[in-house]
Amino acid sequence: MLTIVKAEVTQTLVRGLRGVRVEFEDGKGNRYATMLWIRERVGDKSKLGAFIKVLGKRPSTWVGKKVRIKKWSPREREVELVE
């Protein structure tokens, strides 16, 4: 189980790509981060789509939520909200 400690929309300096940078913390105090790239169309099994499906479209509301990564392979992403 991971707790989202930060989620912000950002843009790369060199290529100008937009994405949501999400930072997590596990129960042992370890921190992790991933970039969820914003595309014109987002599928449910994409990185960003898997998060939107369970947390909604506004990353600012994701902070403090607990999630479990169920699947994390290309085109097969699945995230579960932990209550």
N, C-alpha and C positions, 0 to 999 in steps of 0.2 A: 504494500500500500504506500502511495506517495501523496504528500500534501503539496498543493500548488502554492508557492510562496511569492511568485511574481509572474505576471503575464502582460506583455506589452507589445503593441504593434510597433514595428521598427522598419527601417529601410536601409539597405546596404549602401555604403558610400560609393563603391566603384561602379556597380552595375545598376543600382537603383531598384533592386528587387525588394518587394515588401513581404513581410512575414510577421508571425507572432512568436516572440521569444518567450518560452515557458520555462520557468525554473521550478524544480521540485526538491523536496526534502523527504528522506525516508525516516523510519522510526529510530535510526541510529545516529541521526544528525548529518548523514552524508547528503551532499547536494549534487543535483544533476540538472542539465539544461538541454533543450532541443529547440530547433527552429521549425515552425509550421508555416510553410510557404503559402502565401495567398495567391490563388489563381482565379481566373474568371468563373470557372465552374469547379465546384468541389464535390467529390463523391463521398459517400458514407464510409468507404474503406480507405480513403486517403488519410494522411496524418492529421491535417486540419479538420477534415470531415468527421473523423472519429471523435475528436474533442467537441466539435460543434454539436454533434448528435446528442451527447449526454450533458453538455454544459451550457449550450446556447451560443448565440452569435456574438455576444459582447465579452471579449477577453477580460475586461476590467472586473467582471462579476465572477471570474474563475478563482480568484485568489482566496485561499483558505479551504477550498474544496479538496476532498480526498478522492483519489482515483486509483484504480488498479489497471495495469496494462495487461490485457488478456492475450492479444496477438499483436506482433509488431514486425511483420515481414512485408516486403513490397506488395502493394495493392491488397493487403489483407491486414488492415489495422483495426483493432477493437479495444476500446477503452470503456471501463465500467465505473460508474459513480458509486462510491462507498458512503453510506449514510452513517 
